[in-house]
Amino acid sequence: MEAFGSLPIIIVCALVLWIVFKLLKWPLKIFWKLLINMLVGFVILFLFNLIGGIFSFTIEINWLSSLATGIFGIPGVIVLAILTLMGII
């Protein structure tokens, strides 16, 4: 008899848990997308430094430059190169 008394509590907890997962689903998508883009940015910067190392021109690879390159792509690399030439980074 007591098992039936806790059934509404289990249903409410399951519903609250489902709502929490639905609310967290959107921000986690953004986090994973930024993480993947950051890894792609790291690869692009690595290749740029591999080729630029021949000409003694490299861009420092850190999380911020990887994120900028991951979000903006090739234009991000160009902006980072210009900022490096100007001595800002």
C-alpha positions as CSV (number, residue, x, y, z in Angstrom):
1,M,0.0,0.0,0.0
2,E,2.8,2.4,0.8
3,A,4.3,1.8,-2.7
4,F,1.3,3.5,-4.3
5,G,1.7,6.5,-1.9
6,S,5.2,7.2,-3.3
7,L,4.1,6.8,-6.9
8,P,3.1,10.5,-7.3
9,I,6.4,11.6,-5.8
10,I,8.3,9.4,-8.3
11,I,6.3,10.8,-11.2
12,V,6.9,14.4,-10.1
13,C,10.6,13.8,-9.6
14,A,10.8,12.2,-13.1
15,L,9.0,15.2,-14.6
16,V,11.3,17.7,-12.8
17,L,14.3,15.7,-14.0
18,W,13.0,15.7,-17.5
19,I,12.4,19.5,-17.5
20,V,16.0,20.1,-16.1
21,F,17.5,18.0,-18.9
22,K,15.4,19.9,-21.5
23,L,16.6,23.2,-20.1
24,L,20.3,22.1,-20.0
25,K,20.1,20.6,-23.5
26,W,20.4,24.0,-25.3
27,P,23.5,25.4,-23.4
28,L,25.3,22.0,-23.7
29,K,24.9,22.1,-27.5
30,I,26.5,25.5,-27.6
31,F,29.3,24.3,-25.3
32,W,30.1,21.3,-27.5
33,K,29.9,23.4,-30.7
34,L,32.4,25.9,-29.3
35,L,34.7,23.1,-28.1
36,I,34.7,21.4,-31.5
37,N,35.3,24.8,-33.2
38,M,38.1,25.5,-30.8
39,L,39.8,22.2,-31.7
40,V,39.4,23.0,-35.4
41,G,41.0,26.4,-34.7
42,F,43.9,24.7,-33.0
43,V,44.5,22.5,-36.0
44,I,44.3,25.6,-38.4
45,L,46.8,27.5,-36.2
46,F,49.1,24.5,-36.0
47,L,49.1,24.2,-39.8
48,F,49.7,28.0,-40.1
49,N,52.6,27.8,-37.7
50,L,54.0,24.9,-39.5
51,I,54.1,26.8,-42.8
52,G,54.8,30.2,-41.1
53,G,57.8,28.6,-39.2
54,I,59.6,28.5,-42.5
55,F,59.4,32.3,-42.7
56,S,60.0,32.8,-38.9
57,F,56.4,34.0,-38.5
58,T,54.2,32.1,-36.0
59,I,51.1,32.8,-33.9
60,E,51.0,31.8,-30.3
61,I,48.6,28.9,-29.8
62,N,46.5,29.3,-26.7
63,W,42.8,28.8,-25.8
64,L,41.8,32.3,-26.9
65,S,43.5,32.2,-30.3
66,S,42.1,28.7,-30.9
67,L,38.6,29.9,-30.0
68,A,38.9,33.0,-32.2
69,T,40.1,30.8,-35.1
70,G,37.4,28.2,-34.4
71,I,34.6,30.8,-34.4
72,F,35.8,33.0,-37.3
73,G,37.8,30.5,-39.4
74,I,40.3,31.8,-41.9
75,P,39.4,35.5,-41.3
76,G,40.2,34.8,-37.6
77,V,43.7,33.6,-38.6
78,I,44.2,36.7,-40.7
79,V,43.2,39.0,-37.9
80,L,45.5,37.1,-35.5
81,A,48.4,37.4,-38.0
82,I,47.8,41.1,-38.3
83,L,47.7,41.6,-34.6
84,T,50.9,39.6,-34.2
85,L,52.6,41.7,-36.9
86,M,51.5,44.9,-35.0
87,G,52.9,43.4,-31.8
88,I,49.5,43.5,-30.0
89,I,49.6,39.7,-29.2
